[in-house]
Amino acid sequence: MRIDLPFSAVEPFVRECLGCGCPASVFDDIESDIKVLSGIRYQRLLAGQRLLVYLLRNVTPEQLICLQQAGLAERDTAGYNRLRIVLVGEPDGALYRQLREQFEQNASGDEKVHLHFVSSKTLAGYLIKKGKLQ
């Protein structure tokens, strides 16, 4: 299953799954595109020129660091408020811990960068609700 979240599902996904309390006006302007960085395919979402979201699946700890560094650089250079990296899937316990630890080490106290794990089933619910199951 591809992870290309349609525009109509971005606001409910970000609010319900990621716990974002952004004002509704942030979602009046949404950018979405598919990017590839070091062999990692991800969906880049930007809401209201404030909230940057990277949505992807099947990542190694090393790839996560690469993507996190790129996302932080983009957020800081453009002056966005927050970066949320969303990993879709159910990594086993050891991989989950590795990803979480690598992310936390690289975040070094930055409270405006977050790592989220969302199951494939949960994401599929947003794609189905919006009639875009891919």
Sine and cosine of phi, psi and omega as CSV:
sin_phi,cos_phi,sin_psi,cos_psi,sin_omega,cos_omega
0.00,0.00,0.73,-0.68,0.08,-1.00
-0.97,0.26,0.30,-0.96,-0.04,-1.00
-0.91,-0.42,0.38,0.93,-0.04,-1.00
-0.96,0.27,0.99,-0.17,-0.01,-1.00
-0.96,0.27,0.81,-0.59,0.00,-1.00
-0.95,0.31,0.38,-0.92,-0.02,-1.00
-0.78,0.62,-0.68,0.73,-0.08,-1.00
-0.91,0.41,-0.31,0.95,-0.02,-1.00
-0.99,-0.15,-0.15,0.99,-0.10,-1.00
-0.88,0.47,-0.80,0.60,-0.05,-1.00
-0.88,0.48,-0.77,0.63,0.01,-1.00
-0.88,0.47,-0.61,0.79,0.02,-1.00
-0.89,0.46,-0.76,0.65,-0.04,-1.00
-0.90,0.44,-0.67,0.75,0.00,-1.00
-0.95,0.33,-0.77,0.64,-0.13,-0.99
-0.98,0.19,-0.68,0.73,-0.07,-1.00
-1.00,0.05,-0.59,0.81,-0.09,-1.00
-0.98,-0.19,-0.17,0.99,0.06,-1.00
0.96,0.28,0.43,0.90,-0.02,-1.00
-0.96,0.27,0.75,-0.67,0.03,-1.00
-0.96,-0.29,0.45,0.89,0.00,-1.00
-0.86,0.50,0.51,-0.86,0.11,-0.99
-0.87,0.49,0.48,-0.88,-0.02,-1.00
-0.83,0.56,-0.54,0.84,-0.04,-1.00
-0.88,0.47,-0.41,0.91,0.03,-1.00
-0.87,0.50,-0.54,0.84,-0.08,-1.00
-1.00,0.01,0.11,0.99,0.09,-1.00
-0.96,0.29,-0.41,0.91,-0.03,-1.00
-0.79,-0.61,0.97,-0.24,-0.03,-1.00
-0.84,-0.54,0.76,-0.65,0.13,-0.99
-0.95,-0.32,0.60,-0.80,0.04,-1.00
-0.57,-0.82,0.77,-0.64,0.11,-0.99
-0.45,-0.89,0.32,-0.95,0.02,-1.00
-0.99,-0.15,0.77,-0.64,-0.02,-1.00
-0.84,-0.55,0.31,-0.95,0.12,-0.99
-0.71,-0.70,0.80,-0.60,0.03,-1.00
-0.74,-0.68,0.86,-0.51,0.00,-1.00
0.75,0.66,0.67,0.74,0.03,-1.00
0.99,0.17,0.06,1.00,-0.01,-1.00
-0.99,-0.15,0.89,-0.45,0.06,-1.00
-1.00,0.00,0.78,-0.62,0.01,-1.00
-0.56,-0.83,0.38,-0.93,0.10,-1.00
-0.99,-0.10,0.79,-0.61,0.04,-1.00
-0.98,-0.21,0.86,-0.52,0.05,-1.00
-0.90,-0.44,0.66,-0.75,0.08,-1.00
-0.73,-0.69,0.86,-0.50,-0.02,-1.00
-0.93,-0.37,0.84,-0.55,0.10,-1.00
0.86,0.51,0.44,0.90,-0.05,-1.00
0.81,0.58,0.46,0.89,-0.03,-1.00
-0.76,-0.65,-0.70,0.72,-0.12,-0.99
-0.95,-0.32,0.89,-0.46,0.00,-1.00
-0.97,-0.25,0.80,-0.60,-0.01,-1.00
-0.80,-0.60,0.75,-0.66,0.14,-0.99
-0.93,-0.36,0.83,-0.56,-0.05,-1.00
-0.89,-0.46,0.85,-0.53,-0.07,-1.00
-0.39,-0.92,0.13,-0.99,0.06,-1.00
-0.67,-0.74,0.23,-0.97,0.10,-1.00
0.79,0.61,0.94,0.34,-0.03,-1.00
-0.84,-0.54,0.57,-0.82,0.10,-0.99
-1.00,0.00,0.28,-0.96,0.06,-1.00
-0.84,0.54,-0.61,0.79,0.01,-1.00
-0.91,0.41,-0.66,0.75,0.03,-1.00
-0.91,0.41,-0.61,0.79,0.03,-1.00
-0.87,0.48,-0.68,0.73,0.02,-1.00
-0.88,0.48,-0.70,0.71,0.02,-1.00
-0.86,0.51,-0.73,0.68,-0.01,-1.00
-0.92,0.38,-0.64,0.77,0.02,-1.00
-0.89,0.46,-0.70,0.71,0.01,-1.00
-0.89,0.46,-0.68,0.73,0.03,-1.00
-0.90,0.43,-0.67,0.74,0.00,-1.00
-0.91,0.41,-0.66,0.75,0.04,-1.00
-0.90,0.43,-0.65,0.76,0.03,-1.00
-0.89,0.45,-0.70,0.72,0.02,-1.00
-0.89,0.45,-0.73,0.68,0.00,-1.00
-0.84,0.54,-0.76,0.65,-0.08,-1.00
-0.94,0.34,-0.66,0.75,0.00,-1.00
-0.91,0.42,-0.67,0.74,-0.05,-1.00
-1.00,0.08,-0.22,0.97,0.01,-1.00
0.98,0.18,0.44,0.90,0.06,-1.00
-0.95,0.31,0.36,-0.93,-0.07,-1.00
-0.99,0.15,-0.64,0.77,-0.17,-0.99
-0.53,-0.85,0.51,-0.86,0.10,-1.00
-0.86,-0.51,0.79,-0.62,0.08,-1.00
-0.84,-0.55,0.85,-0.53,0.07,-1.00
-0.97,-0.23,0.83,-0.56,-0.08,-1.00
-0.91,-0.42,0.88,-0.47,0.05,-1.00
-0.98,-0.18,0.86,-0.52,-0.02,-1.00
-1.00,-0.08,0.79,-0.62,0.02,-1.00
0.73,-0.69,-0.05,-1.00,-0.04,-1.00
-0.80,-0.60,0.99,0.15,-0.01,-1.00
-0.91,0.40,0.53,-0.85,0.04,-1.00
-0.91,0.42,0.20,-0.98,-0.09,-1.00
-0.81,0.58,-0.70,0.71,-0.03,-1.00
-0.92,0.39,-0.70,0.71,0.01,-1.00
-0.91,0.40,-0.66,0.75,0.04,-1.00
-0.83,0.56,-0.75,0.66,-0.01,-1.00
-0.88,0.47,-0.68,0.74,0.01,-1.00
-0.87,0.48,-0.72,0.69,-0.01,-1.00
-0.88,0.47,-0.73,0.69,-0.01,-1.00
-0.88,0.47,-0.72,0.70,-0.02,-1.00
-0.90,0.43,-0.71,0.71,0.01,-1.00
-0.88,0.48,-0.68,0.73,-0.01,-1.00
-0.89,0.46,-0.75,0.67,-0.03,-1.00
-0.89,0.46,-0.66,0.75,0.03,-1.00
-0.88,0.48,-0.67,0.74,-0.04,-1.00
-0.97,0.25,-0.42,0.91,-0.02,-1.00
-0.97,0.24,-0.46,0.89,0.04,-1.00
0.61,0.79,0.85,0.53,0.10,-0.99
0.99,0.14,0.07,1.00,0.02,-1.00
-0.96,0.28,0.94,-0.35,-0.06,-1.00
-0.99,0.11,0.02,1.00,-0.02,-1.00
-0.93,-0.36,0.38,0.93,0.12,-0.99
-0.74,-0.67,0.74,-0.68,-0.10,-1.00
-0.71,-0.70,0.55,-0.83,0.09,-1.00
-0.92,-0.39,0.78,-0.63,0.01,-1.00
-0.83,-0.55,0.60,-0.80,0.13,-0.99
-0.92,-0.39,0.82,-0.57,-0.01,-1.00
-0.80,-0.60,0.76,-0.65,-0.01,-1.00
-0.93,0.36,0.43,-0.90,0.05,-1.00
-0.86,0.50,-0.61,0.79,0.00,-1.00
-0.90,0.44,-0.67,0.74,0.03,-1.00
-0.89,0.45,-0.73,0.68,0.02,-1.00
-0.88,0.48,-0.68,0.74,0.00,-1.00
-0.85,0.53,-0.56,0.83,0.04,-1.00
-0.87,0.50,-0.60,0.80,0.03,-1.00
-0.96,0.28,-0.57,0.82,0.03,-1.00
-0.95,0.33,-0.64,0.77,0.00,-1.00
-0.93,0.36,-0.73,0.69,-0.01,-1.00
-0.82,0.57,-0.57,0.82,-0.06,-1.00
-0.99,-0.11,0.10,0.99,0.07,-1.00
0.94,0.33,0.48,0.88,-0.09,-1.00
-0.81,-0.59,0.48,0.88,-0.02,-1.00
-0.85,0.53,0.82,-0.58,-0.08,-1.00
-0.87,-0.50,0.00,0.00,0.00,0.00
